[in-house]
Amino acid sequence: MVKKYVLIGMAFLLILLSACSNTNVAEENKKPTAVDQGNENTDPFGKYSETITLNYGKSVDPTDNSLPSGDTPENNQYSRYVKEQLNIDTKVSWQAATGTNYDQKVNLAISSNDLPDALVVKDTQLRAMVKAGQLEDLTDAYNKYASPAMKSYMERTEGVSADAVTFDGKMYAMPSIQVQSDGVHQLWIRQDWLEKLGLEPPQTIEDLEKVARAFVEQDPDGNGQADTIGIAGQQNGDRLYANFLESTNNTYGLDPIFGAYKSYPGFWVKDDAGNPVYGSILPETKEALAKLRDMYASGLIDQELGIRKSASEPVISGKAGIFFAPWWMGYGPLPDAIKNDPGANWQAYLLPLDKDGEFNAHMGAPSTSFVVVRKGYDHPEAVIKMLNLLIRDEAKFDIAVPIGHYPLRVPMSYTDESEYSAAALQDILSGSKKPEDFTDPGYKLLAADIANVKKVKKEPYDNMDIQYWDPQADLGVWSRIYSLLVGSSSLQKDYNKVYSVLYSQTKTMESRWANLRKLEDETFLKIIMGAAPIDEFDTFVIDWKKQGGDKITEEVKEYMK
């Protein structure tokens, strides 16, 4: 009997020890992972219990003077808000001027394998970093930490944005999800100059030439000097037109002039047989270049095209009458333009039209910029939390300070946000709808837009001329509302939307495309400026095909299949 109880006791002890052991294993499994350290749950907005540091590279607009005294690109309302809400201390490892300088800095970081913790990059750079094994897999962090709003934006692109950052089943970046109309480059024109000279907005290329000539020759600024520019153009290092890899936000490019000839340089389009062809090598592009060459020779286009240090300068100083750009020009350069001349009445149109009376616009990809995280960084989820925060709270910031100062910001929104918001504001101003009629939180700035619109828009509410605005009431609010009601309202009209067959690179492009693009840019600029004959275009097409273009075209055809 004693032996029996001893055996029972030993058995009970073994069970108890086993239970303790399993409990220890379970407790060990509950310990925070690398992703969860300092934040014991997966709250998309969870604040770290201890401060973490995130070092990043930053692009800075050298002409931006919006920061309040004492603030810097590293320390401003946005970075302080991230620290306050998430306990993430963002530090700028290095900064470079927006555009070419920033791209060069990123490329140097990639080639030297000397990366900060996170960066904003473009498609070609993302692919190079994936290939070099430099990036952290964000799949798990996204699944755990992305807010419902972020996931909703991703889903709205029907997999396009997710595909852009997924390689071998792993998610290596957070994509921008932006307004599709960022790729529509419309005509911005000095309406006050038109009225002074008794002219109408130019409907056709011929009209555009007439108006530009009047702006150059008839002293629209009234200073008695021949110092005005008809059509402003790109600055040094910028693009003549958007392309399939950089398909949006091409300010001061000449995209709509190409569109008037049904020319889509930089995009992969379909020929009559449904096969892919590169728009830059088509006869329509040669025709457009010939016209641009004539316009430049006649002095209608900025004579410092492609070499000017700042394309914004003639607009801000009141010397240019026309430029081409997306809907959001109220954010810049127009605030500075109206500071210098409160009567500068810039209005936006989907012009010029082609011979069939249609406006042709090449459309942007849903995702064109990407936040990446260095492989080995302890808190890859931090960038996702930062973007969650921006999506949720963007309306809280003083938008007189550009949102580009938000650390690692890439735009995230519904793809129709600007057009929808413009239409909503029109309905509010007309009285046909009330604020409570707009309840979708995905349009994250709309509630603030509705609350603020009458702060800066004066009656009559259906007249958008500059004299019926009050920028001084709140310049930041004005920038937003003017961009919507002037820049985005025209986008509600029907127009021909042209999409590229693809918005990423094929295998051969990885080694050949930089040289092909350089060949294209240099040839086209020389033709326009008269440094090369128009027939140089035919030589360019032959060279482009020989230097890899034909092979790349076959790869694009396979991609389509």
N, C-alpha and C positions, 0 to 999 in steps of 0.2 A: 504494500500500500504506500509506504514511504517512497519507494522507488518510483511508483506511478506519479505521485505528486511532484517529485523532483523532475521527472520527464516533462510533465505539464508546465512546470515553472520555467524550465529551460526553453520550451517551445514558445511560451508567452514572451520571454525575454528576447528571443530571436525575432518575433513579430514586431515587438516594440522597437528594437534596434533597426529593423528594416524600415519601419514607418518613419523613424527619425531620419534615416538615410534618405528616404524618398522625399521627406519634407525639405531636407537640405538641398537636394537636387532641384526641387521645385522653387525654393527660394533663390537658388543660383540662377535659374532660368528667368526669374523675375527681375534680375539685376538689369539696369539700363544698358542697352547696346550702345555702340558708338554713335548711332543716330540719335538716341534718346538721352545721352548724357546731359545733365543739367536741366532736363525737361522730361519728367517722368511720365508724360502722356503725349498723345499725338494731336493735341490741340493745334489747329493751323495757325493760331495766333498766340500760342503759349509763350510766356516770357521765361527766358533762361534764369535759373536761380543764381547763377554766377555769370558775370560778364564774359562773353566770348568776343574775340577779335577777328574781323574779316578784312583782309587786305585786298585791294582791287585796283586795277588800272582804270583811268577815267579819261574820257574825251571832254574837252572844254572849248567852248566857242570863245575865241579871243576877243570878239567884238561885244560880248555880253557884259553889260555893266549894271545888271539888275540886282545883284546881291547887296543887301543892306550893309552899312558900315560895320566892319568887324567880322562879317561872315566871309567864308572862303569856300571853294569847291569841295573841300573836305568837311568843313564845319558850317552847317546851315540848317534851316528849318527842317529839311528832310532828314538829314543824318541825325539830328538831335531827336527827331520823332522816332526813328528806328531804335535809337538807344533807349529812349523812354519806354516804348511799348514792348520791345523784344529783348532788351539788354544786349544788343549786338553793337559793338563799337566798330564802326567802319573806318578804315584807314586807307588813304590813297597812296599806293606804292609808287606810282608814277602817273603823270598826266601828259596829254598831247592834244594839240589843236584838233578840233572836229574835222573829219574827212580824211584826206590822204595821209596827213601826219600821224593820226591815230592808227590807221591801218598799218603803216610802216612800223610803228612801235609794237603793235600786236604781232606782226610777222617776225620781228626780231626776237620777241619773247618766245615764240614758238620754235624758231630755229635754234635758239640758244638753250632751250628747255629751262628757261628761267621765268616761271609763271607766278603771278600773284595768286591768292586763293581763288579769285573769281574774275571773270572778264565778260564784257559784251563783245561778241564777234559776229562776223557774217558767215554765210554758208561755206565758202571756200576755206575759210580759216577753221571752222568747225570740223570739216572733213579731214583737214590736215592734222588736227589735234587728235581726232579719233584714230587715224592711221598710225600716229606716233605713240599711241597708248598713254596720252598725257591727261586724260579726263576721268573724273569719277563717274561711275554709273549712278544715275539719279532715279532709276526705276522705283526702288523701294521707298526712297524719300518722297517721291511724287505721290505714290499710292497712299502713303501714310499721312502726308502733311498738306497736300494741295487742298485748298478750300473748295467748297461746292461751286462758288462762282468761277474759280479758275477752271475747274473741270467742265463747267458748262460752256465756257468760251472755247475750250479745246474741242468739245463734242460738236459745237456749231460748225466747225470746219470740216466735219465728216471724215476725219482721219488724216487730212492733208497736213496739219501742223504736227501731229504726232509722228507721221511718217518722216517728216523733215529732220527729226532729231533721234530717230531710232535706227540703230545699226546692229545687225545680228541679234535682234530681239531686245536690245538694251537701250535705254533712254539716256542720252549723254548731254542733254541741254534742255533748258526751258525756252521754248520759242516765243517770239513776239506773236501776238494775234491781233492784227491791226485792221483798221477800217480799210475796206477794199478801195475806196475812193482816194486813198493816199497815193494811188498810182495814176490818178487822173490829173493831168497837168493842163490847167485851163489858162485862159488869157485874163490877166489882170491889167486894167487900163485906167489912166487918169480921166475920169468922166468929166471933170471940170475943164480939162484941156479940150476934150471933144466939144463941149458946149461953147467954149470960148471961140473955137474955130468953125463952129457950125457944122460939125461932123457927127456921124452916127457910128456905133460900134461896128467894126469891120466884119462883115459876114463871110467874105471870100478872101483868097490870097490876094487878089487884085485890090480889094478894099483895104486889106492890111498894108499893102505897099503904099496906097494913097494916104492912109492915116499916118503911117510912120514917116512918110516924106513931109507931111504937114507939120508933124511934131519936130522934125529936124529943122525945117526951113522957115516956119512962120512964128517963131519966138513965142511959144505957148506960155512960158513962165514970165514973159513981159519984162525981162531985164535988159532988152536991147542988144543982147549978145548972141552969137551963134554957138551956143554951148549946150544944147539939149540933144538927147539921144532918143531915137525912135524906139528901138527894141533893145532892152538890156540882154546880155548873154552870160554864159558861164564864166566863172573865174578860173584861174590857173589850177589844174588838177581835178576839176569837176567834169561832169558828163554833158556831152551834147544832147543826150537823150538817155532815158532809163533803159535798163537791159534786164535780161531774164534772171541774172544773179543779184542785181540791185534794182528792183522793179518799182520802187516807190520813192516818194519824197524828193524828186529831182527838181530842185529849185533853180530857175534861170536857164534850164535846158530849152531846146527848141522843139520839143516833142510834138506840139500841135501842128507845127508847120509840116513836119513829116506826115502826120496823120491826115492832113488835107490832101496828100497825094496817095493815100492808102498805103503808105510806107511805114513799116514797123521794124526799123533797125534795132538790133540787139535782142529781138525776140525770135523764137522758133515758131513759125506758123505753118499751115498746111497749104500745099499747092492744090491745083484743080483735081488732081488724082487722089488727094488725101494723104500724100506723103509729106514728111517734114522738110522744111527748107528754112535756111537762116535768112531773116528779113533783110539783113544788111547787104546781101549780094544780089537782091532783086532789082529789076529795071525801075520800079517805082522809087527806090531809094536814090538811084542815079538822077532821076528827074527832080526829086526834092533837093538834092545837093546842088543841081544846076541853078535852081531858083534861089537857094540860099546864097550861092556864089554871086548872083546878080544883085541881090539885095544888099549884100555886104559891100560890093564894089560901088553901089549907089549911095553908100553911107547911111543906110536905113537901120543896120544892125551895129551895135557897139563896136567901134573899131579896135577896142582892146579885148575883143572876144578871145577867151582862152588864155589870156596873159594878165588880165586884171587881178590885182591882189584880193579885192573884195567885190563880188558881184552886187552886194547889197548897197554899196556906197552911192551909186547914181540914183537909186530909188530913195534912199534916206535923205540925200541932199536935194532932192526935187529936180534932178536933171533927166531922169528917164520917164517915158510915158507909157511903156508897155513892158511887161515881163511875163513869163510863163511859169506856173508853179501850182502846187496843190491847194486845197481849200483853206488851210490853216494859217494863211499869211497874216491874220490878225495878231498872231503871236510874235511875228517878226518877218519882215522888216517894218511893217506898217506902224507899229507904235512909235518908233523913232521918226518915221516919215511925217506923221501928223504932229509930233512935237515941234519939228522944224517948220511945218506949214500946216496949221489946223484946217486949211481949206483943201488939202490934198485928198480928193475924192476918188479913192481906188475902188473899183467895182470889178466883179468877176463874171466871165462869160465862157460858155462852151463854144469857143470860136478859135480859128476860122473853120468853115465847113468845106467839105470836098465838093466836087462837081455835081454830085447827086444831092447836095443839100444836107449832108449828114456829118456829124462830128464823130471822129474816130479816136478812141482812146485805148492805149494798151493798159491792161489792168495788172495790178500788183499781186504778188503771191500773198496768201494770208500771213506767212511768216518769213521775215527777211533778216531779222537779227536774233541773236541767241545768247542766253546767259550760260556760261560753262563754269565748272568747278574743277580746280586742280586735283588730280588724283592724289589721294592721301590726306586731303583736308579733313579734319575731324568732324566738321559740322556741315555736310553737304545740304542738309535740310534748311540751313539758314537762309539761302537765297530764295527758296520756295516760300518760306515764311515772310520774307521781305516783300516779295511780289504779292502774296496774299494781302498784306497790309496795305500796299499801294492800291490794289483793286478796291478794297473795302473803304479806304479813308481818303482817296485822292481829292474828293470834294472839300475836305477840311483845310486844305493848304491855301496860302495866299498865292494865287496863280500869277501875280505880277512877277514872281520869281519863277523862271521856267522850270517845268517838271523834269527837264533833263538833269537837274542837279540831284535828283533822287538817286541814291547809290544803286548801280546795276539795274537801272530802269530799262525795261523793254515794254512797249505799249501792249496792253491786253484789254480787249474790248470785243463787243459784238462787231461783226464785219460791216454792219450797216449803221453803226452808231451815229455818225455825223449827219447822214441824211434823215434818219429817224428823229434825231434831236432837233434838227432845223424845222422839220414839219410840225413837231410838237410845239415848238415855240411860236410858230406861225398861228397854230390853232389857239394857243393861249392869248396871243395878242389880239386876234380877231374876235375872241370871246366865244368861239364855237365849241371849245372844250375847257374843262377845268383841271386844275392840278391833280385832283384825285382820280382823273381818268388815266393817269400814267403811273402804273404801279410796278412794272418790271424792274427789280433792283439791278438787273444786269446792265441797264443803261445808267451807269453808276454816277454820272455827273448831272443827269437830267433834272433831278429834284432841285439841286442848287441852281441850275440854269434857269428853271422856271421861277424860282424865288428871286433871282437877281436881274432878270431880263429888263424890267422896267426901271431899274436903277440907272442903266446906261442908254436905253433906247427911248428916244423922245417921240411924241406924236408928230405927224401921222405915222402910225405903226407899220403901215405898208410901204413907206418910202425909206429906202436904205441909204440915201445920200448922206454924206458925212455930217452935214449941218443938222441932221436929225438924230445925232448921237451926242452923248455926254461922256467922252473918255475920261475926263478929269474926275468924274464921280467915283470911279474905281477902274484904273487902267487894266488891272489884271482881269476883272470881269469883262470889260470891254473887249479885250483880246479874244476871249472865248466866244462871246456872243456875236461879235462882228464876224468872226471866222465862220460861225454856223449860219447866220442869217444872210451873209453876203457870199461867203465862199461855198457853203454846202447847199444853199437853196437852188443854185443852178443845176446841181447834180440830180435834182428830182425830175429833170426832163429826160426824155428818151435819147439815148445815144448808142453808138456802136461800141460794144465792149469786146476788146480783143485780148484773149488770154494766150500766154506762151504755152507751147506743147509741154515744156518742162521748165522748172525753176531751179534746177540743181545741176551738178556736173556729171558727165559720163567719165569713164576711165581715161580716155585719151585726153580729155580736157584738163585733167590734173597736171599733165606735163606740157601741154601745148597751148592752153587757152590764154595764158598771160601774154605770150608773144603774139598770138593772133589778135588779141584785143588791142595791143599796142600798135600793131600794123593798121588796124581799122581806125583807131582814134587819130593817129598821126596823118593818115591819108585823107580822111574826111575833113580834118581841120585845115590842111593845106589846100584842098580843093576849094573850100568855102572862102578862105582868105586870099585866094588867087595865087598861091605859091606853087600850085600844081594845076595842070589842065584838067578839065572835066573827064577826059578820056583816061586819066590815071585810075579812074574807078574800075575800068575793065581790067587793067593790070592787077589791081588789088584783088579782084574776084579770082583771077587765075592763081595768084600767089596764095590766097587764102585756101583755095582748094588743095593746092600742092602741099602746103605746110601743115596739113592735118585736118582741114575742113571737111574733105570728102569722107575721111574715116570717121570723124565725129558725127557727120550726118547719118552714116550707117548705124552708129551706136544709138543715136536719137530714135531712129526707126525701130530698132530693137526695143528700146525703152517703151515706145508706143504700143508695141505688141504685148 
